[in-house]
Amino acid sequence: MPENTVHWDKVAEGLERAKGRMVWKPYGLPEIVDPSHSIFHDGEIQPAWDVSDKVIVQSSITGAFFTKRANPNQPITPAEILQSAQECVDAGASAIHLHVRDDAGYNTLSQDRFEQVVNPLRAATPDLSIDGCYVTALAGEWDEMKRCLDARILDGVPVNTAAVYTGDALFAKPVPVILEKTRLILEADAAPIIAVYADADVNNAERYLFKSGLLGSGQIWCVLPGLPGCSPMESPRQMIDGLLRMTSLIQDADPEAKILVCAAGRASSFLANAAVLLGHHIRVGMEDTVWKYPHKNDKLTSNLEAFLQIKQIVEALGRDVATPAEYRQIMGLPQRQPA
């Protein structure tokens, strides 16, 4: 405790002069505090915030990272991925993001496996926007990606502008790959989705995709911090600081950006909550995290659980989950033409 240096004799003198009363001049009577108006002018006081009623909540079904060893509930087979995605759509998800896996449980670009999942989803919900990752890491996958793009399977495809260690794996996209993949996505009438894991990824996107003129303002951005090796979010303060910095950098690079924040890594549901409070859209699901909460080790049991958890938060904040048709409108995607 610091030494108490209050001059109590002076306090007593002041208290006597004040007669124990605060200064009180209620000029606005009969109102004490009018939350909306002032008696001195007709301007509105504290108008409603400019925040959309609609929040996109996209379900990310399964990615390339987590195996059943990380989470026994992880959907791996086409049937598991399809069932999990359909559950989220039936519960009101705005859109679906997915990968597909091979028989060993690893990421694959198999056109057949994508179609096994995507075609039934489209048949059930024609308005549904489905995007997913064509990550070309192995020999032959570049050609497989081109076949999938030519087949017009997906509405959007992420472009990673990253050079990071994700876990113990080096994940880096050469600039020529970034540029050519973006061109091919545009040529296939799909939406390039700029996926960023760290601050530098935003700068890479700005330098190569925007300053080159390949992309203009108003792109879809997918923010993926919090995973091992990405922008760290090891505490609430790191989460807030990191999210504000990444989204501010995006808005500087692309003033009309449509930002989708992923409930990724340990930050998980807290990060999604913060994104909603900041007016951004969100992506939730078992691609981006195995955890339900940052402060507990509870594992997600399903993508439906992850979606319903965040849907409840959105509704508690007086907002609504966007429908698939509203997703297309917000993101600037055209209605899909029948095959």
C-alpha positions in Angstrom: 0.0 0.0 0.0 1.3 3.5 -0.8 1.5 6.0 2.0 -1.7 7.9 2.6 -0.9 11.6 1.9 -4.5 13.0 1.8 -4.7 16.4 3.5 -7.8 15.6 5.6 -8.1 19.1 7.1 -8.5 20.5 3.6 -11.0 17.8 2.8 -13.0 18.9 5.8 -12.9 22.5 4.8 -14.1 21.7 1.3 -16.8 19.4 2.6 -18.1 22.2 4.8 -18.3 24.6 1.8 -20.1 22.1 -0.4 -22.5 21.1 2.4 -22.0 17.6 1.2 -23.8 18.3 -2.1 -22.7 17.8 -5.7 -23.1 20.6 -8.2 -26.5 19.9 -9.8 -28.1 22.1 -12.5 -30.9 20.0 -14.2 -31.4 22.2 -17.3 -33.3 19.5 -19.1 -36.2 19.0 -16.7 -38.5 17.2 -16.6 -36.0 14.7 -18.1 -32.9 14.0 -16.0 -31.0 12.3 -18.9 -32.8 12.2 -22.3 -31.1 9.4 -24.2 -32.3 10.6 -27.6 -32.6 14.4 -27.6 -31.3 17.7 -26.1 -33.4 20.7 -25.1 -30.7 22.9 -26.7 -31.0 21.5 -30.3 -33.0 19.2 -32.5 -30.2 16.9 -33.5 -30.5 13.2 -32.5 -28.4 12.1 -29.6 -26.9 8.6 -29.7 -28.4 7.4 -33.0 -28.6 3.7 -33.7 -25.3 2.1 -34.8 -24.8 1.4 -38.5 -24.7 -2.3 -38.1 -26.5 -4.7 -40.4 -29.2 -6.9 -39.0 -27.8 -9.8 -41.0 -24.7 -11.7 -40.1 -23.2 -14.4 -42.3 -22.5 -17.6 -40.4 -20.7 -20.0 -42.7 -20.1 -23.6 -41.7 -16.6 -24.9 -42.4 -17.1 -28.7 -42.4 -13.6 -30.2 -42.5 -10.3 -28.8 -43.7 -6.9 -30.2 -44.5 -5.4 -30.0 -41.0 -7.2 -32.0 -38.3 -7.4 -35.8 -38.2 -9.6 -38.0 -36.0 -6.6 -38.2 -33.7 -7.0 -34.5 -33.0 -10.8 -34.8 -32.8 -12.5 -38.2 -33.0 -15.6 -36.4 -34.3 -13.9 -35.0 -37.4 -15.9 -35.7 -40.6 -13.5 -37.5 -43.1 -15.4 -39.5 -45.6 -17.6 -38.0 -48.3 -20.7 -39.3 -46.6 -19.6 -37.9 -43.2 -18.8 -34.5 -44.8 -22.1 -34.4 -46.7 -24.2 -35.3 -43.6 -22.5 -32.7 -41.5 -22.9 -30.0 -44.1 -26.6 -30.9 -44.6 -27.2 -30.7 -40.9 -25.8 -27.1 -40.8 -27.8 -26.1 -43.9 -31.0 -27.5 -42.4 -30.3 -25.5 -39.2 -29.9 -22.2 -41.2 -26.2 -21.8 -42.1 -25.6 -19.0 -44.6 -23.1 -20.9 -46.7 -20.8 -24.0 -46.7 -17.0 -24.2 -46.9 -15.4 -27.6 -47.3 -12.5 -29.8 -48.3 -12.6 -33.5 -49.1 -10.3 -36.2 -47.9 -8.8 -39.4 -49.4 -9.1 -42.9 -48.0 -6.2 -42.2 -45.7 -7.9 -39.1 -44.3 -5.7 -36.6 -46.0 -6.7 -33.6 -48.2 -7.5 -34.4 -51.8 -8.6 -32.5 -54.9 -10.6 -35.4 -56.3 -13.3 -34.0 -58.5 -15.4 -37.1 -57.8 -15.2 -36.7 -54.1 -16.1 -33.0 -54.3 -19.1 -33.8 -56.5 -20.2 -36.6 -54.1 -20.6 -33.9 -51.4 -21.6 -30.8 -53.4 -24.1 -32.1 -55.9 -26.6 -33.4 -53.2 -26.3 -30.2 -51.2 -27.1 -28.2 -54.4 -30.0 -30.4 -55.2 -31.5 -29.9 -51.8 -30.8 -26.1 -51.6 -30.3 -24.5 -55.0 -29.5 -21.1 -53.6 -26.7 -22.4 -51.3 -23.2 -21.0 -51.9 -20.5 -23.6 -51.5 -16.9 -22.7 -51.5 -13.8 -24.8 -50.8 -10.1 -25.2 -51.0 -8.1 -26.5 -54.0 -4.8 -26.6 -52.3 -2.2 -27.8 -54.8 0.6 -29.3 -52.6 1.4 -32.6 -54.4 2.4 -33.7 -57.9 -0.6 -33.7 -60.2 -2.8 -31.6 -58.0 -2.4 -28.4 -60.2 -4.1 -30.3 -63.1 -6.7 -31.7 -60.8 -7.5 -28.2 -59.5 -7.9 -27.0 -63.1 -10.3 -29.9 -63.8 -12.4 -29.0 -60.8 -12.4 -25.3 -61.8 -13.5 -26.2 -65.4 -16.3 -28.3 -63.9 -17.6 -25.2 -62.0 -18.1 -27.3 -58.8 -17.7 -24.4 -56.3 -18.9 -20.8 -56.1 -15.7 -19.6 -54.4 -12.1 -20.7 -54.0 -9.7 -19.3 -51.4 -6.3 -17.9 -52.5 -3.8 -18.2 -49.6 -1.2 -15.4 -49.7 0.7 -17.0 -46.9 4.2 -18.1 -46.0 3.9 -19.5 -42.5 4.5 -22.6 -40.4 1.2 -24.1 -39.6 2.0 -26.4 -36.8 5.2 -28.2 -37.8 4.5 -27.8 -41.5 5.8 -25.0 -43.8 2.9 -23.6 -45.8 4.0 -21.1 -48.4 2.5 -20.1 -51.7 4.9 -18.9 -54.4 3.9 -15.6 -56.0 3.4 -17.1 -59.5 1.1 -19.7 -58.0 -0.9 -17.0 -56.2 -1.3 -15.0 -59.4 -2.1 -17.8 -61.8 -4.5 -19.5 -59.4 -6.4 -16.2 -59.0 -6.6 -15.8 -62.7 -8.0 -19.3 -63.2 -10.6 -18.8 -60.5 -11.8 -15.6 -62.1 -11.8 -17.4 -65.5 -14.0 -20.1 -64.0 -16.5 -17.5 -62.9 -15.9 -18.3 -59.3 -15.1 -15.8 -56.5 -11.5 -15.7 -55.3 -11.5 -15.6 -51.4 -8.4 -14.1 -50.0 -7.3 -16.2 -47.1 -4.9 -14.6 -44.6 -3.3 -16.2 -41.6 -1.1 -13.3 -40.4 -0.4 -9.6 -40.9 2.1 -10.1 -43.7 -0.4 -12.1 -45.7 -2.5 -9.0 -46.0 0.5 -7.1 -47.4 1.2 -9.9 -49.8 -2.3 -9.8 -51.1 -2.2 -6.0 -51.4 1.2 -6.0 -53.3 0.5 -8.8 -55.7 -3.3 -9.0 -56.2 -4.5 -5.4 -55.8 -1.5 -3.3 -56.8 -1.1 -5.5 -59.9 -4.7 -4.7 -60.9 -5.7 -8.3 -61.0 -8.3 -7.7 -58.3 -10.3 -4.6 -57.4 -11.8 -3.4 -54.1 -14.7 -5.3 -52.6 -13.3 -8.8 -52.4 -14.2 -11.5 -49.9 -11.5 -11.9 -47.2 -11.2 -14.9 -44.9 -9.3 -14.2 -41.7 -7.6 -17.2 -40.1 -5.6 -16.3 -37.0 -5.1 -18.3 -33.9 -3.9 -21.5 -35.4 -0.3 -22.6 -34.4 2.1 -20.5 -36.5 -0.6 -17.9 -37.5 -1.2 -14.5 -35.8 -1.1 -15.6 -32.1 -4.2 -15.3 -30.0 -3.0 -16.8 -26.7 -5.1 -14.5 -24.4 -8.2 -12.2 -24.7 -6.0 -9.2 -25.1 -4.0 -10.8 -27.9 -7.2 -11.8 -29.6 -8.7 -8.3 -29.6 -5.4 -6.6 -30.5 -4.7 -9.1 -33.3 -8.2 -9.1 -34.8 -8.4 -5.3 -34.8 -4.9 -5.1 -36.5 -5.6 -7.7 -39.2 -9.1 -6.3 -40.1 -7.8 -2.7 -40.1 -5.0 -3.7 -42.5 -7.5 -5.4 -44.7 -9.7 -2.3 -44.8 -6.7 -0.2 -45.7 -5.9 -2.5 -48.6 -9.5 -3.0 -49.7 -11.8 -0.4 -48.3 -14.9 -2.3 -49.5 -13.8 -5.6 -48.2 -16.3 -8.2 -47.0 -14.6 -9.8 -44.1 -15.3 -13.3 -42.8 -13.6 -14.1 -39.5 -13.0 -17.7 -38.7 -13.5 -19.1 -35.2 -10.0 -20.6 -35.4 -7.6 -22.2 -33.0 -7.9 -21.8 -29.3 -9.7 -18.4 -29.7 -12.6 -20.4 -31.2 -16.0 -19.2 -30.1 -14.6 -16.1 -28.3 -13.1 -15.0 -31.6 -16.4 -15.5 -33.4 -18.2 -13.4 -30.7 -15.6 -10.6 -31.1 -16.1 -10.6 -34.8 -19.8 -10.2 -34.5 -19.4 -7.3 -32.1 -17.1 -5.6 -34.6 -19.7 -6.0 -37.4 -17.9 -8.7 -39.4 -19.2 -12.0 -40.7 -18.0 -15.3 -39.3 -17.1 -18.8 -40.2 -17.4 -21.6 -37.7 -16.7 -25.3 -37.7 -14.4 -28.2 -37.5 -12.0 -27.1 -40.2 -10.8 -24.2 -38.1 -10.7 -25.6 -34.5 -11.2 -28.7 -32.4 -12.3 -26.7 -29.4 -15.6 -25.2 -28.2 -14.0 -22.6 -25.9 -10.6 -21.0 -25.4 -10.5 -21.7 -21.6 -11.7 -25.3 -21.7 -10.5 -28.5 -23.4 -14.0 -29.5 -24.5 -13.9 -30.8 -28.1 -16.5 -30.0 -30.7 -18.8 -32.9 -31.2 -20.2 -31.7 -34.6 -20.4 -28.8 -37.0 -24.0 -28.5 -36.1 -23.0 -27.9 -32.5 -20.6 -25.2 -33.6 -23.2 -23.5 -35.8 -25.9 -23.5 -33.2 -23.6 -22.1 -30.5 -22.8 -19.1 -32.7 -26.3 -18.7 -34.0 -27.5 -18.3 -30.4 -24.9 -15.6 -29.8 -25.9 -13.7 -33.0 -29.6 -13.8 -32.0 -28.8 -12.7 -28.4 -27.2 -9.6 -29.9 -30.4 -8.8 -31.8 -29.2 -9.9 -35.2 -30.1 -12.6 -37.6 -28.2 -15.3 -39.5 -28.2 -14.5 -43.2 -30.0 -16.9 -45.5 -28.2 -18.5 -48.4 -29.9 -16.0 -50.8 -28.8 -13.1 -48.5 -25.3 -14.5 -48.4 -25.1 -14.2 -52.2 -26.5 -10.7 -52.1 -24.1 -9.5 -49.3 -21.0 -11.1 -50.9 -21.9 -10.0 -54.4 -22.3 -13.4 -55.9 -24.7 -14.1 -58.7 -27.4 -16.7 -58.5 -26.1 -20.0 -59.7 -27.3 -21.1 -63.1 -28.8 -24.5 -63.4 -26.4 -27.1 -64.8 
